[in-house]
């Protein structure tokens, strides 16, 4: 079992940056691919980025490629999402997720085994 707690959300102006963190508990953290999804009211939760258990493979949604970077520190049981050049359309609740699938599997199939509670990101124009 993996429990996930996000932090780092907030309000930022367009063009600015934020760094989200997701702290995991559970000794099996290293077995899981990790990812980030986001959701706005009235819309489905959408995939943002994922990283393999080793950190050697990443996968991104087209809408964030070149602006967002996912990384993980297995020693600290933490996954990060560095978000640069933020746009108003990036405004959403961001959820951390873990999966026994691959990073690409998280993106293509939305394969998720555990969810965090979410953190709000608001980008003002």
PAMAR-986713 format. One line per field, with one value per atom (N, C-alpha, C, O): residue number from 1; residue in three letters; x, y, z. Coordinates in steps of 0.001 Angstrom, whole numbers. Layout:
i <- (NUM	...)
aa <- (ALA	...)
px <- (X	...)
py <- (Y	...)
pz <- (Z	...)
END
This chain:
i <- (1	1	1	1	2	2	2	2	3	3	3	3	4	4	4	4	5	5	5	5	6	6	6	6	7	7	7	7	8	8	8	8	9	9	9	9	10	10	10	10	11	11	11	11	12	12	12	12	13	13	13	13	14	14	14	14	15	15	15	15	16	16	16	16	17	17	17	17	18	18	18	18	19	19	19	19	20	20	20	20	21	21	21	21	22	22	22	22	23	23	23	23	24	24	24	24	25	25	25	25	26	26	26	26	27	27	27	27	28	28	28	28	29	29	29	29	30	30	30	30	31	31	31	31	32	32	32	32	33	33	33	33	34	34	34	34	35	35	35	35	36	36	36	36	37	37	37	37	38	38	38	38	39	39	39	39	40	40	40	40	41	41	41	41	42	42	42	42	43	43	43	43	44	44	44	44	45	45	45	45	46	46	46	46	47	47	47	47	48	48	48	48	49	49	49	49	50	50	50	50	51	51	51	51	52	52	52	52	53	53	53	53	54	54	54	54	55	55	55	55	56	56	56	56	57	57	57	57	58	58	58	58	59	59	59	59	60	60	60	60	61	61	61	61	62	62	62	62	63	63	63	63	64	64	64	64	65	65	65	65	66	66	66	66	67	67	67	67	68	68	68	68	69	69	69	69	70	70	70	70	71	71	71	71	72	72	72	72	73	73	73	73	74	74	74	74	75	75	75	75	76	76	76	76	77	77	77	77	78	78	78	78	79	79	79	79	80	80	80	80	81	81	81	81	82	82	82	82	83	83	83	83	84	84	84	84	85	85	85	85	86	86	86	86	87	87	87	87	88	88	88	88	89	89	89	89	90	90	90	90	91	91	91	91	92	92	92	92	93	93	93	93	94	94	94	94	95	95	95	95	96	96	96	96	97	97	97	97	98	98	98	98	99	99	99	99	100	100	100	100	101	101	101	101	102	102	102	102	103	103	103	103	104	104	104	104	105	105	105	105	106	106	106	106	107	107	107	107	108	108	108	108	109	109	109	109	110	110	110	110	111	111	111	111	112	112	112	112	113	113	113	113	114	114	114	114	115	115	115	115	116	116	116	116	117	117	117	117	118	118	118	118	119	119	119	119	120	120	120	120	121	121	121	121	122	122	122	122	123	123	123	123	124	124	124	124	125	125	125	125)
aa <- (UNK	UNK	UNK	UNK	UNK	UNK	UNK	UNK	UNK	UNK	UNK	UNK	UNK	UNK	UNK	UNK	UNK	UNK	UNK	UNK	UNK	UNK	UNK	UNK	UNK	UNK	UNK	UNK	UNK	UNK	UNK	UNK	UNK	UNK	UNK	UNK	UNK	UNK	UNK	UNK	UNK	UNK	UNK	UNK	UNK	UNK	UNK	UNK	UNK	UNK	UNK	UNK	UNK	UNK	UNK	UNK	UNK	UNK	UNK	UNK	UNK	UNK	UNK	UNK	UNK	UNK	UNK	UNK	UNK	UNK	UNK	UNK	UNK	UNK	UNK	UNK	UNK	UNK	UNK	UNK	UNK	UNK	UNK	UNK	UNK	UNK	UNK	UNK	UNK	UNK	UNK	UNK	UNK	UNK	UNK	UNK	UNK	UNK	UNK	UNK	UNK	UNK	UNK	UNK	UNK	UNK	UNK	UNK	UNK	UNK	UNK	UNK	UNK	UNK	UNK	UNK	UNK	UNK	UNK	UNK	UNK	UNK	UNK	UNK	UNK	UNK	UNK	UNK	UNK	UNK	UNK	UNK	UNK	UNK	UNK	UNK	UNK	UNK	UNK	UNK	UNK	UNK	UNK	UNK	UNK	UNK	UNK	UNK	UNK	UNK	UNK	UNK	UNK	UNK	UNK	UNK	UNK	UNK	UNK	UNK	UNK	UNK	UNK	UNK	UNK	UNK	UNK	UNK	UNK	UNK	UNK	UNK	UNK	UNK	UNK	UNK	UNK	UNK	UNK	UNK	UNK	UNK	UNK	UNK	UNK	UNK	UNK	UNK	UNK	UNK	UNK	UNK	UNK	UNK	UNK	UNK	UNK	UNK	UNK	UNK	UNK	UNK	UNK	UNK	UNK	UNK	UNK	UNK	UNK	UNK	UNK	UNK	UNK	UNK	UNK	UNK	UNK	UNK	UNK	UNK	UNK	UNK	UNK	UNK	UNK	UNK	UNK	UNK	UNK	UNK	UNK	UNK	UNK	UNK	UNK	UNK	UNK	UNK	UNK	UNK	UNK	UNK	UNK	UNK	UNK	UNK	UNK	UNK	UNK	UNK	UNK	UNK	UNK	UNK	UNK	UNK	UNK	UNK	UNK	UNK	UNK	UNK	UNK	UNK	UNK	UNK	UNK	UNK	UNK	UNK	UNK	UNK	UNK	UNK	UNK	UNK	UNK	UNK	UNK	UNK	UNK	UNK	UNK	UNK	UNK	UNK	UNK	UNK	UNK	UNK	UNK	UNK	UNK	UNK	UNK	UNK	UNK	UNK	UNK	UNK	UNK	UNK	UNK	UNK	UNK	UNK	UNK	UNK	UNK	UNK	UNK	UNK	UNK	UNK	UNK	UNK	UNK	UNK	UNK	UNK	UNK	UNK	UNK	UNK	UNK	UNK	UNK	UNK	UNK	UNK	UNK	UNK	UNK	UNK	UNK	UNK	UNK	UNK	UNK	UNK	UNK	UNK	UNK	UNK	UNK	UNK	UNK	UNK	UNK	UNK	UNK	UNK	UNK	UNK	UNK	UNK	UNK	UNK	UNK	UNK	UNK	UNK	UNK	UNK	UNK	UNK	UNK	UNK	UNK	UNK	UNK	UNK	UNK	UNK	UNK	UNK	UNK	UNK	UNK	UNK	UNK	UNK	UNK	UNK	UNK	UNK	UNK	UNK	UNK	UNK	UNK	UNK	UNK	UNK	UNK	UNK	UNK	UNK	UNK	UNK	UNK	UNK	UNK	UNK	UNK	UNK	UNK	UNK	UNK	UNK	UNK	UNK	UNK	UNK	UNK	UNK	UNK	UNK	UNK	UNK	UNK	UNK	UNK	UNK	UNK	UNK	UNK	UNK	UNK	UNK	UNK	UNK	UNK	UNK	UNK	UNK	UNK	UNK	UNK	UNK	UNK	UNK	UNK	UNK	UNK	UNK	UNK	UNK	UNK	UNK	UNK	UNK	UNK	UNK	UNK	UNK	UNK	UNK	UNK	UNK	UNK	UNK	UNK	UNK	UNK	UNK	UNK	UNK	UNK	UNK	UNK	UNK	UNK	UNK	UNK	UNK	UNK	UNK	UNK	UNK	UNK	UNK	UNK	UNK	UNK	UNK	UNK	UNK	UNK	UNK	UNK	UNK	UNK	UNK	UNK	UNK	UNK	UNK	UNK	UNK)
px <- (837	0	880	1877	507	1236	273	-819	673	-110	644	1861	-92	518	-27	-1237	878	477	1175	2402	374	913	1101	439	2015	2219	2839	3322	2819	3479	2557	3009	1274	347	194	667	-477	-688	-1109	-1518	-1002	-1373	-111	803	-67	1100	618	-420	1376	1039	1478	2395	814	1196	2671	3160	3362	4786	5652	6863	5035	5768	5989	5687	6529	6882	6368	6207	6117	5785	6431	6662	6720	7238	6342	6231	5709	4881	5714	6623	5381	6023	4959	3830	5335	4440	5245	6152	4899	5587	4829	3618	5536	4915	5320	6421	4422	4753	4527	3700	5255	5128	6434	7029	6855	8170	8237	9323	7075	7075	7127	6909	7415	7446	8304	7939	9431	10365	9827	10391	8766	8185	7254	6862	6899	5844	6371	7296	5765	5873	5045	4062	5440	4742	4327	4983	3241	2770	1947	1635	1609	752	-390	-203	-1569	-2766	-3350	-2974	-4266	-4933	-6388	-6776	-7186	-8618	-9198	-8877	-10065	-10835	-12288	-12694	-13077	-14484	-15214	-15089	-15970	-16765	-16030	-16621	-14742	-13967	-13345	-13213	-12968	-12317	-10901	-10271	-10427	-9055	-8126	-8318	-7127	-6252	-4817	-4354	-4139	-2747	-1845	-2078	-809	162	1559	2166	2059	3424	3594	2882	4541	4832	6308	6993	6788	8192	8271	7515	9188	9324	9879	10331	9845	10288	11752	12142	12558	13985	14293	15373	13324	13577	14188	14442	14424	15094	14203	14689	12909	11966	10877	10332	10566	9505	8541	8871	7344	6307	5471	5090	5185	4483	3284	3275	2295	1221	1773	2664	1242	1736	1590	2410	560	275	1317	1377	2132	3110	4554	5481	4760	6122	6937	6474	8162	9049	8847	9662	7752	7487	7541	7988	7094	7051	8119	8441	8660	9640	9293	9130	9181	8917	10222	11054	10392	11578	11205	10133	12082	11805	13090	14176	12943	14046	13606	12875	14044	13589	14083	13430	15228	15734	14827	14689	14209	13326	11853	10985	11567	10189	9359	8227	9920	9266	9349	10353	8295	8265	7932	7166	8513	8380	7814	7956	7168	6746	7146	6521	8192	8617	7816	7853	7092	6221	6714	6692	7154	7653	6744	5936	6886	6104	4623	3963	4117	2725	1746	1985	639	-421	-1727	-1882	-2646	-3941	-4630	-5322	-4449	-5084	-4451	-4958	-3365	-2781	-3484	-3202	-4388	-5127	-5955	-6746	-5767	-6452	-6057	-5161	-6741	-6266	-5325	-5689	-4134	-3121	-3053	-2959	-3104	-3104	-1854	-1467	-1236	-143	-725	-1767	-55	-566	582	1694	304	1288	672	-544	1537	1043	2068	3273	1594	2467	2690	3378	2101	2316	3585	4331	3817	4956	4551	3373	5535	5225	4314	3343	4612	3773	2393	1391	2338	1047	175	-1043	790	28	-556	-1693	230	-231	-1252	-2257	-1008	-1863	-3142	-4233	-3000	-4141	-4691	-5653	-4079	-4472	-4479	-5397	-3449	-3342	-2815	-1648	-3676	-3321	-3808	-4927	-2951	-3334	-3613	-4419	-2964	-3181	-3219	-2510	-4062	-4187	-3857	-4103	-3292	-3188	-4475	-5424	-4506	-5742	-5855	-6930	-4769	-4799	-4306	-4418	-3755	-3332	-3711	-3523	-4247	-4754	-3619	-2765	-3624	-2719	-3577	-4425	-3350	-4102	-3126	-2235	-3300	-2439	-3273	-4236	-2906	-3653	-3068	-1865	-3932	-3481	-3061	-2655)
py <- (-1189	0	1250	1314	2241	3504	4635	4698	5533	6728	7930	8034	8836	9958	11281	11440	12241	13565	14630	14730	15425	16471	17771	18011	18601	19945	20804	20291	22122	23024	23786	24632	23497	24235	25671	26029	26493	27879	28721	28207	30032	31010	31600	32009	31641	32185	32907	32563	33905	34620	33818	33000	34065	33420	33690	34806	32655	32753	32361	32193	32217	31868	30371	29590	29991	28596	28148	28947	26860	26214	24841	24244	24348	22996	22225	22559	21193	20331	19176	18675	18766	17608	16606	16971	15354	14292	13361	12668	13355	12502	11200	11194	10111	8792	8068	8248	7258	6368	4937	4675	4029	2642	2153	2804	1027	518	58	-227	-20	-489	655	431	1883	3058	2796	3189	2141	1939	975	880	272	-659	25	-570	1280	1944	2999	3744	3047	4249	5327	5021	6571	7686	8698	8841	9394	10340	11458	11470	12392	13524	13614	13455	13871	14125	15444	15953	15991	17216	17190	16484	17982	18000	19365	19986	19819	21036	20631	19587	21442	21083	20837	21611	19761	19460	18718	18380	18459	17745	16490	16359	15572	14357	14662	15628	13831	13949	13580	12561	14426	14188	13950	14481	13146	12811	14011	14771	14175	15258	14689	14995	13862	13351	12105	11920	11253	10054	9716	10121	8961	8571	7125	6705	6372	4961	4794	5763	3560	3320	3711	4143	3560	3876	5337	5832	6027	7401	7488	8586	6356	6349	6624	6866	6587	6804	7763	7630	8732	9688	9763	9381	10264	10375	11596	11806	12411	13671	13820	13302	14528	14967	16020	16789	16049	17014	18451	19309	18709	20076	20630	21841	19762	20235	19952	20365	19268	18959	20226	21202	20195	21343	22385	23296	22256	23216	22548	23163	21308	20580	19496	18913	19240	18171	17357	17906	16048	15159	14499	14149	14335	13668	12960	13197	12104	11401	11167	11073	11078	10769	9561	9706	8383	7166	7072	6456	7678	7663	8455	8125	9504	10352	10058	10749	9044	8640	9817	10017	10584	11801	11903	11532	12404	12702	14181	14742	14803	16240	16519	15725	17680	18183	19651	20501	19941	21320	21869	21326	22944	23531	24932	25819	25125	26424	26969	26239	28253	28908	28583	28212	28722	28341	29224	30412	28613	29287	29205	28308	30112	30036	28684	28209	28072	26773	25635	24513	25895	24898	24892	24040	25829	25891	24625	24253	23969	22704	22225	22780	21191	20436	19358	18581	19318	18358	17200	17392	15993	14775	13956	13745	13505	12557	11144	10856	10275	8923	7930	8275	6702	5634	4483	4293	3728	2656	1543	1797	317	-818	-1007	-1935	-118	-132	655	1040	887	1705	3171	3501	4049	5469	5692	6443	5062	5212	4622	5149	3541	2943	3891	3921	4661	5650	6692	7131	7080	8113	7622	8290	6483	5976	5356	5594	4555	3819	4379	3843	5462	6024	4913	4815	4091	2992	3531	3910	3565	4130	3203	2692	2994	2164	2973	2554	4121	4966	6426	6843	7198	8640	9411	8941	10615	11559	12355	12118	13305	14060	15288	15882	15681	16796	18097	18322	18957	20301	21274	20990	22424	23393	24222	24730	24349	25255	26240	25844	27525	28566	29508	30069	29676	30549	31723	31545	32908	34106	34725	34649	35330	35936	37386	38051)
pz <- (0	0	0	720	-809	-897	-587	-1152	311	580	40	188	-587	-1290	-778	-614	-523	-34	-874	-879	-1584	-2442	-1662	-652	-2154	-1625	-2719	-3729	-2503	-3430	-4356	-5127	-4290	-5135	-4651	-3573	-5466	-5089	-6266	-7307	-6086	-7100	-7709	-6993	-9031	-9729	-10978	-11544	-11402	-12623	-13844	-13772	-14947	-16197	-16498	-16321	-16952	-17205	-16029	-16167	-14878	-13663	-13525	-14427	-12363	-12103	-10744	-9821	-10649	-9388	-9384	-10436	-8185	-8044	-7082	-5903	-7613	-6787	-6247	-6910	-5027	-4417	-4002	-3674	-4024	-3580	-2693	-3154	-1409	-449	-307	-83	-436	-371	895	1415	1372	2481	2025	1151	2613	2178	1583	724	2043	1654	208	-298	-478	-1850	-2861	-4051	-2405	-3293	-4518	-5626	-4333	-5441	-6495	-7586	-6193	-7155	-8145	-9149	-7861	-8607	-9558	-9237	-10737	-11553	-10856	-10180	-11020	-10387	-11441	-12473	-11174	-12166	-11566	-10375	-12428	-12078	-13077	-14284	-12547	-13336	-12857	-11801	-13637	-13210	-13633	-14565	-12922	-13198	-12891	-11878	-13794	-13573	-13431	-13942	-12743	-12520	-13833	-14783	-13872	-15040	-16137	-17163	-15933	-16937	-16338	-15121	-17225	-16768	-16276	-16706	-15381	-14922	-16094	-16758	-16328	-17466	-17026	-16017	-17804	-17545	-17817	-18757	-16983	-17169	-17451	-18477	-16531	-16667	-15808	-14821	-16190	-15405	-15508	-16447	-14518	-14464	-13995	-13119	-14581	-14233	-12820	-12210	-12299	-10931	-10738	-9654	-11783	-11675	-11957	-11633	-12570	-12992	-14380	-14875	-15008	-16288	-17486	-18591	-17265	-18360	-17909	-16813	-18765	-18481	-19654	-20777	-19370	-20408	-20073	-18922	-21105	-20874	-21814	-22931	-21334	-22206	-23157	-22796	-24363	-25353	-24859	-25186	-24082	-23649	-22672	-22460	-22078	-21090	-21505	-20808	-22606	-23050	-23231	-23821	-22712	-22817	-21731	-21584	-20959	-19884	-18508	-17540	-18417	-17142	-17138	-18173	-15949	-15773	-14534	-13444	-14710	-13586	-13162	-13999	-11856	-11328	-10023	-9466	-9549	-8300	-7524	-8096	-6229	-5337	-4519	-3539	-4914	-4243	-2806	-1963	-2521	-1149	-219	959	-760	40	-208	326	-1009	-1297	-1798	-1359	-2707	-3170	-4681	-5289	-5272	-6701	-6857	-6073	-7873	-8084	-9474	-10404	-9574	-10885	-10947	-10313	-11716	-11935	-13094	-14198	-12843	-13861	-14184	-13331	-15411	-15872	-16965	-17540	-17239	-18296	-18150	-19120	-16956	-16685	-17440	-17655	-17835	-18589	-17785	-16956	-18015	-17314	-17507	-16606	-18658	-18905	-18114	-18146	-17409	-16508	-15153	-14311	-14942	-13684	-13492	-14359	-12356	-12075	-10685	-10049	-10231	-9071	-9597	-10480	-9058	-9492	-8506	-7294	-9061	-8257	-8527	-9676	-7464	-7561	-7657	-7068	-8393	-8579	-8649	-9052	-8255	-8381	-9169	-9181	-9821	-10663	-10774	-10775	-10868	-11127	-12628	-13053	-13418	-14858	-15178	-14278	-16450	-16865	-16889	-16751	-17065	-17192	-18402	-18310	-19511	-20699	-20449	-20934	-19700	-19368	-18563	-18738	-17686	-16921	-17859	-17688	-18846	-19760	-20771	-21013	-21350	-22429	-21876	-22395	-20814	-20278	-18971	-18419	-18473	-17170	-16116	-15302	-16150	-15206	-13876	-13776	-12857	-11559	-10448	-10496	-9448	-8320	-7057	-6226	-6899	-5727	-6150	-7067	-5463	-5711	-4448	-3337	-4629	-3547	-3439	-4186	-2503	-2262	-3151	-3243	-3807	-4741	-4141	-2936	-4998	-4599	-5705	-6887	-5311	-6283	-6865	-6138	-8185	-8894	-9675	-10474	-9435	-10122	-10807	-10168	-12114	-12899	-13383	-14129	-12961	-13336	-14599	-14849	-15377	-16647	-16445	-17398)
END
